[in-house]
């Protein structure tokens, strides 16, 4: 029973314990750079990155501890304590040489009606255990640390200074290791399989539900298990909605966005194909998007900013169509939308090891089209991990 439950907490597999330790060393280095006594990590994606566990099971968050019920406290010397509620705390096994697990009670008395206070006192106890000075500056992730927890911490550690370093923590995850690239590559291969199945089999008369089921079945048949995924199938004009209330027709542009998560890491993809014979304006629309994606792929390399890369694609589409208002892409990893974002003003400089989903598109009232593939930034350029767009001319 315990082994089965423990397996459900293993959010990330395929990553060696030594890699998690090196990631926590990066966190400790960040603490030293910022003159912090410790960093408190609470975002579930960040927790998976540093220790392999988000602090909750695949059934969701512990109802007695709330959506954010766990925290990793990393001291400037690299040692750490993982604070998590029960029963999860008794099931998690970490490399105890560097990280100890400390569980707090969640439902044993009336205090559990305010369970996040227990998380706060657990974090305070971890700071004491790691010998973090009373007057130290403590870094935390402002987007995920509950206000009630921060309030208690400030009361318990009245002489400490608490600073929000959320962005700095997130930036540590942008450069992917070879093991992470391998896991992302596997997820992208499943994206390709689903997109190819849709391109081969989608015909007039199918419904949106049929298309989504085809994508889901293709991925789960390949994996043999249930797979978390984000799916979209859209067609028809703006006035008709997203196609959920009618069948596909000849002449439709069918847009499908497929993003599965395998062993903790996401893939992402988007394709737009013709149902039947396309009209010349729609063929031109797809060609312009293909050109924009090609220009972006040729431009993606270390040293260029995310803003500049986005501008190449956005500018090409904007020369023929209204420029799209949303993102031109984003990082991919433990979350399916990560930094850097391909949007105007994003000044992050691309580096080897980053993984980007690039997705220029045209969004009109009469039709919508978007193409997306995933690239791995390498020395001198990028490696395209996706293959589904290579088959456009074959089907």
C-alpha positions as CSV (number, residue, x, y, z in Angstrom):
1,X,0.0,0.0,0.0
2,X,2.7,2.5,0.9
3,X,4.7,1.7,-2.2
4,X,1.7,2.3,-4.4
5,X,0.9,5.6,-2.7
6,X,4.6,6.7,-3.0
7,X,4.5,6.0,-6.7
8,X,1.6,8.5,-7.0
9,X,3.8,11.2,-5.5
10,X,6.6,10.6,-8.0
11,X,5.8,13.6,-10.2
12,X,9.1,13.5,-12.1
13,X,10.8,10.3,-13.2
14,X,13.9,10.0,-15.4
15,X,15.9,12.6,-13.5
16,X,18.8,11.3,-11.4
17,X,19.0,12.3,-7.7
18,X,22.4,14.0,-8.5
19,X,20.6,16.3,-10.9
20,X,18.1,17.4,-8.3
21,X,21.0,18.1,-6.0
22,X,22.7,20.3,-8.6
23,X,19.5,22.2,-9.0
24,X,19.3,22.9,-5.3
25,X,22.9,24.1,-5.5
26,X,21.8,26.6,-8.2
27,X,19.1,27.7,-5.7
28,X,21.8,28.1,-3.0
29,X,24.0,30.0,-5.4
30,X,21.1,32.4,-6.0
31,X,20.8,32.9,-2.3
32,X,24.4,33.8,-2.0
33,X,24.2,36.2,-5.0
34,X,21.3,38.0,-3.3
35,X,22.8,37.8,0.2
36,X,19.9,35.7,1.4
37,X,20.0,33.4,4.4
38,X,17.5,31.1,2.7
39,X,14.9,30.8,-0.1
40,X,11.4,29.4,0.5
41,X,10.1,27.7,-2.7
42,X,6.3,27.1,-2.9
43,X,5.3,27.0,-6.6
44,X,4.4,23.4,-7.5
45,X,6.4,23.5,-10.7
46,X,9.5,24.8,-8.8
47,X,9.1,22.1,-6.2
48,X,9.0,19.4,-8.9
49,X,12.2,21.0,-10.4
50,X,14.2,21.1,-7.2
51,X,13.0,17.8,-5.5
52,X,10.8,15.9,-7.9
53,X,7.6,16.3,-5.9
54,X,4.9,19.1,-6.0
55,X,3.7,18.2,-2.5
56,X,0.4,16.6,-3.5
57,X,-0.8,13.4,-5.2
58,X,-2.3,12.9,-8.6
59,X,-5.7,13.3,-6.9
60,X,-4.9,16.9,-6.3
61,X,-4.0,19.1,-3.3
62,X,-4.6,17.8,0.3
63,X,-8.1,19.3,1.2
64,X,-6.7,20.0,4.7
65,X,-3.7,21.9,3.5
66,X,-5.0,23.9,0.5
67,X,-3.6,24.3,-3.0
68,X,-0.3,25.5,-1.6
69,X,0.5,23.1,1.2
70,X,4.2,22.4,0.9
71,X,7.4,24.4,0.8
72,X,11.1,23.7,0.2
73,X,13.4,25.8,2.4
74,X,16.9,26.0,0.9
75,X,19.8,27.6,2.9
76,X,22.7,29.4,1.4
77,X,24.9,26.4,2.1
78,X,22.7,24.2,-0.1
79,X,21.1,22.1,2.7
80,X,17.3,22.0,2.6
81,X,14.1,20.9,4.4
82,X,10.9,19.9,2.6
83,X,7.8,20.9,4.7
84,X,4.6,19.1,3.7
85,X,1.3,18.1,5.3
86,X,0.2,14.6,6.3
87,X,-0.4,12.0,4.9
88,X,1.9,13.0,2.0
89,X,4.9,13.6,4.3
90,X,5.1,10.0,5.4
91,X,5.1,8.8,1.9
92,X,7.8,10.9,0.3
93,X,11.4,9.6,0.0
94,X,14.0,12.2,-0.9
95,X,17.8,12.0,-0.9
96,X,18.1,12.6,2.9
97,X,21.8,13.5,2.7
98,X,20.7,16.9,1.5
99,X,17.0,17.3,2.0
100,X,15.0,16.2,5.1
101,X,11.2,15.9,5.0
102,X,9.3,17.5,7.9
103,X,5.5,16.7,8.0
104,X,3.0,18.9,9.8
105,X,-0.4,17.6,11.0
106,X,-3.4,18.7,8.8
107,X,-6.6,17.2,10.4
108,X,-5.9,16.2,14.0
109,X,-7.6,19.1,15.8
110,X,-9.5,22.3,15.2
111,X,-6.3,24.1,14.3
112,X,-6.5,22.3,11.0
113,X,-9.4,24.6,10.0
114,X,-6.5,27.1,9.4
115,X,-4.0,24.6,7.9
116,X,-1.8,27.1,6.2
117,X,-0.8,28.4,9.7
118,X,0.7,24.9,10.2
119,X,2.7,25.3,6.9
120,X,4.0,28.6,8.2
121,X,5.1,27.2,11.5
122,X,6.7,24.3,9.7
123,X,8.7,26.7,7.5
124,X,9.7,28.7,10.5
125,X,10.9,25.5,12.2
126,X,12.8,24.6,9.0
127,X,14.6,28.0,9.1
128,X,15.6,27.2,12.7
129,X,16.8,23.7,11.8
130,X,19.0,25.1,9.0
131,X,20.4,27.6,11.5
132,X,19.3,30.6,9.4
133,X,20.0,33.7,11.4
134,X,17.2,35.6,13.0
135,X,18.2,38.8,11.1
136,X,18.6,37.1,7.8
137,X,16.9,38.2,4.6
138,X,14.6,35.4,3.3
139,X,13.6,35.1,-0.3
140,X,10.2,33.8,-1.3
141,X,8.0,33.3,-4.4
142,X,5.4,35.9,-4.2
143,X,3.1,34.4,-6.8
144,X,2.6,31.2,-4.8
145,X,3.3,31.8,-1.1
146,X,-0.1,32.3,0.6
147,X,-0.5,35.7,2.3
148,X,-1.5,34.0,5.5
149,X,1.7,32.0,5.6
150,X,3.8,35.1,4.9
151,X,1.9,37.0,7.7
152,X,2.7,34.3,10.2
153,X,6.4,34.0,9.1
154,X,6.8,37.8,9.5
155,X,5.4,37.5,13.0
156,X,7.5,34.5,14.0
157,X,10.7,36.0,12.4
158,X,10.1,39.7,13.3
159,X,13.8,40.6,12.8
160,X,14.0,39.0,9.4
161,X,13.5,40.7,6.0
162,X,11.3,38.9,3.4
163,X,11.8,39.7,-0.3
164,X,10.0,38.5,-3.3
165,X,12.4,36.8,-5.8
166,X,9.7,34.9,-7.8
167,X,11.2,35.8,-11.2
168,X,14.7,34.8,-10.2
169,X,13.5,31.4,-9.1
170,X,11.6,30.9,-12.3
171,X,14.6,31.8,-14.5
172,X,16.7,28.9,-13.0
173,X,14.4,26.5,-14.8
174,X,14.8,27.9,-18.3
175,X,18.0,26.0,-19.2
176,X,17.2,22.4,-19.6
177,X,19.6,19.5,-18.9
178,X,20.1,16.6,-21.3
179,X,17.8,14.5,-19.2
180,X,15.1,17.1,-19.4
181,X,15.5,17.4,-23.2
182,X,15.0,13.7,-23.5
183,X,11.8,13.8,-21.6
184,X,10.5,16.8,-23.6
185,X,11.5,15.1,-26.8
186,X,9.3,12.1,-25.8
187,X,6.3,14.3,-25.1
188,X,6.8,16.1,-28.4
189,X,6.9,12.8,-30.3
190,X,3.5,12.1,-28.9
191,X,2.3,15.5,-30.1
192,X,3.5,14.5,-33.5
193,X,1.7,11.2,-33.4
194,X,-1.6,12.8,-32.5
195,X,-1.3,15.6,-35.1
196,X,-0.4,13.1,-37.8
197,X,-3.4,10.9,-36.9
198,X,-5.7,14.0,-37.1
199,X,-4.2,15.1,-40.4
200,X,-4.7,11.6,-41.9
201,X,-8.1,10.8,-40.5
202,X,-10.1,14.1,-39.9
203,X,-12.8,14.4,-42.5
204,X,-16.1,16.3,-43.1
205,X,-18.8,15.0,-40.8
206,X,-16.6,14.6,-37.7
207,X,-17.4,16.7,-34.6
208,X,-15.1,18.6,-32.3
209,X,-15.5,15.7,-29.8
210,X,-14.4,13.2,-32.5
211,X,-11.2,15.1,-33.2
212,X,-10.3,15.5,-29.5
213,X,-11.0,11.9,-28.9
214,X,-8.7,10.9,-31.8
215,X,-5.9,12.9,-30.3
216,X,-6.4,11.6,-26.8
217,X,-6.7,8.0,-27.9
218,X,-3.6,8.2,-30.1
219,X,-1.5,9.4,-27.2
220,X,-2.9,7.1,-24.5
221,X,-2.7,4.0,-26.7
222,X,1.0,4.9,-27.3
223,X,1.6,5.3,-23.5
224,X,-0.7,2.6,-22.2
225,X,-1.8,4.8,-19.4
226,X,-4.0,7.9,-18.7
227,X,-2.0,11.0,-19.7
228,X,-2.7,14.6,-18.6
229,X,-3.1,16.8,-21.7
230,X,-4.4,20.1,-22.9
231,X,-6.4,19.7,-26.2
232,X,-8.0,22.2,-28.5
233,X,-9.9,21.7,-31.8
234,X,-11.3,24.8,-33.5
235,X,-12.9,25.5,-36.9
236,X,-15.5,27.6,-38.5
237,X,-16.0,31.4,-38.3
238,X,-16.1,33.5,-35.2
239,X,-19.8,33.8,-35.5
240,X,-20.2,30.0,-35.4
241,X,-18.0,29.6,-32.3
242,X,-15.2,27.0,-32.0
243,X,-17.0,24.3,-34.0
244,X,-18.4,22.5,-30.9
245,X,-21.9,22.7,-32.2
246,X,-21.6,21.6,-35.7
247,X,-19.8,19.0,-37.8
248,X,-16.7,19.6,-39.9
249,X,-17.4,20.7,-43.5
250,X,-15.4,20.7,-46.7
251,X,-13.5,24.0,-46.8
252,X,-13.0,24.3,-43.1
253,X,-9.6,25.0,-41.6
254,X,-9.2,22.6,-38.6
255,X,-6.8,24.0,-35.9
256,X,-5.7,21.5,-33.3
257,X,-3.5,22.3,-30.3
258,X,-2.1,19.2,-28.5
259,X,0.0,19.3,-25.3
260,X,0.6,16.1,-23.3
261,X,2.5,15.7,-20.1
262,X,4.7,12.6,-19.8
263,X,6.8,11.9,-16.6
264,X,6.3,15.5,-15.5
265,X,7.4,17.2,-18.7
266,X,5.2,18.8,-21.4
267,X,5.2,18.7,-25.1
268,X,3.3,21.3,-27.2
269,X,2.1,21.5,-30.8
270,X,-0.4,23.2,-33.0
271,X,-1.3,22.5,-36.6
272,X,-3.9,23.8,-39.0
273,X,-5.0,21.7,-42.0
274,X,-7.6,21.9,-44.7
275,X,-10.7,19.8,-44.8
276,X,-11.3,19.2,-48.5
277,X,-10.0,21.7,-51.0
278,X,-8.9,25.0,-49.6
279,X,-9.8,28.4,-51.1
280,X,-6.8,30.4,-52.4
281,X,-7.0,33.0,-49.5
282,X,-6.8,30.2,-46.9
283,X,-3.9,28.6,-48.7
284,X,-2.1,32.0,-48.6
285,X,-2.8,32.4,-44.9
286,X,-1.1,29.1,-44.1
287,X,1.8,29.9,-46.4
288,X,2.4,33.2,-44.6
289,X,2.4,31.5,-41.2
290,X,4.8,28.8,-42.5
291,X,7.1,31.6,-43.7
292,X,7.0,33.3,-40.4
293,X,7.8,30.1,-38.5
294,X,10.7,29.4,-40.9
295,X,12.1,32.9,-40.3
296,X,11.8,32.5,-36.6
297,X,13.4,29.1,-36.6
298,X,16.3,30.4,-38.7
299,X,16.7,33.3,-36.2
300,X,16.4,31.3,-33.0
301,X,19.9,31.1,-31.5
302,X,21.9,32.0,-28.4
303,X,22.4,35.7,-27.9
304,X,19.1,36.9,-29.4
305,X,16.4,38.3,-27.1
306,X,12.9,36.7,-26.9
307,X,11.5,40.1,-28.0
308,X,13.6,40.1,-31.2
309,X,12.7,36.5,-32.1
310,X,9.0,37.3,-31.5
311,X,9.3,40.4,-33.6
312,X,10.6,38.5,-36.6
313,X,7.6,36.3,-36.7
314,X,5.1,38.9,-35.7
315,X,6.4,41.3,-38.2
316,X,6.1,38.9,-41.1
317,X,2.5,38.0,-40.3
318,X,1.7,41.6,-39.7
319,X,2.9,42.5,-43.2
320,X,-0.1,40.7,-44.7
321,X,-2.6,40.3,-41.9
322,X,-3.6,42.1,-38.7
323,X,-0.8,41.4,-36.2
324,X,-1.8,38.9,-33.5
325,X,-2.2,40.3,-30.1
326,X,-1.2,37.2,-28.1
327,X,2.0,35.4,-27.6
328,X,4.2,34.2,-30.4
329,X,5.5,31.3,-28.3
330,X,6.8,30.4,-24.8
331,X,9.1,28.1,-23.0
332,X,8.2,24.5,-22.3
333,X,9.2,22.1,-19.5
334,X,7.6,21.2,-16.2
335,X,4.8,23.6,-17.1
336,X,3.5,23.8,-20.6
337,X,3.9,27.6,-20.5
338,X,7.2,28.7,-19.0
339,X,9.6,31.6,-19.4
340,X,10.8,33.0,-21.7
341,X,7.6,34.4,-23.4
342,X,7.8,35.4,-27.0
343,X,6.1,38.7,-26.6
344,X,7.1,42.3,-27.3
345,X,9.3,43.7,-24.5
346,X,10.6,40.3,-23.3
347,X,14.3,41.0,-22.8
348,X,15.4,37.6,-21.8
349,X,18.4,36.5,-23.9
350,X,18.2,33.0,-25.4
351,X,20.8,30.5,-24.2
352,X,21.7,26.9,-25.0
353,X,19.4,24.5,-23.3
354,X,16.3,26.6,-23.5
355,X,13.3,24.9,-25.1
356,X,10.7,27.1,-26.9
357,X,7.3,26.5,-28.5
358,X,7.1,28.9,-31.4
359,X,3.5,29.6,-32.6
360,X,2.8,32.4,-35.0
361,X,-0.8,32.7,-36.3
362,X,-3.5,34.6,-38.1
363,X,-6.7,35.4,-36.2
364,X,-9.6,36.7,-38.4
365,X,-13.3,36.7,-37.8
366,X,-13.8,34.4,-40.8
367,X,-11.0,31.9,-40.0
368,X,-8.2,31.2,-37.6
369,X,-4.9,29.5,-38.3
370,X,-1.8,28.8,-36.2
371,X,1.3,26.6,-36.6
372,X,3.5,25.6,-33.7
373,X,6.7,23.6,-33.2
374,X,9.1,23.1,-30.4
375,X,12.8,24.0,-30.7
376,X,15.8,23.3,-28.5
377,X,18.3,26.2,-28.5
378,X,21.8,24.9,-29.2
379,X,25.2,26.5,-29.9
380,X,24.9,28.4,-33.2
381,X,21.1,27.9,-33.7
382,X,18.3,25.6,-32.7
383,X,17.2,22.0,-33.1
384,X,13.6,21.4,-34.2
385,X,12.2,18.7,-32.0
386,X,8.7,18.6,-33.6
387,X,8.1,16.8,-36.9
388,X,4.4,17.1,-37.6
389,X,4.7,20.2,-39.8
390,X,7.1,18.3,-42.1
391,X,4.1,16.2,-43.3
392,X,2.0,19.1,-44.5
393,X,2.7,18.4,-48.1
394,X,2.1,14.7,-47.8
395,X,-1.6,14.8,-46.8
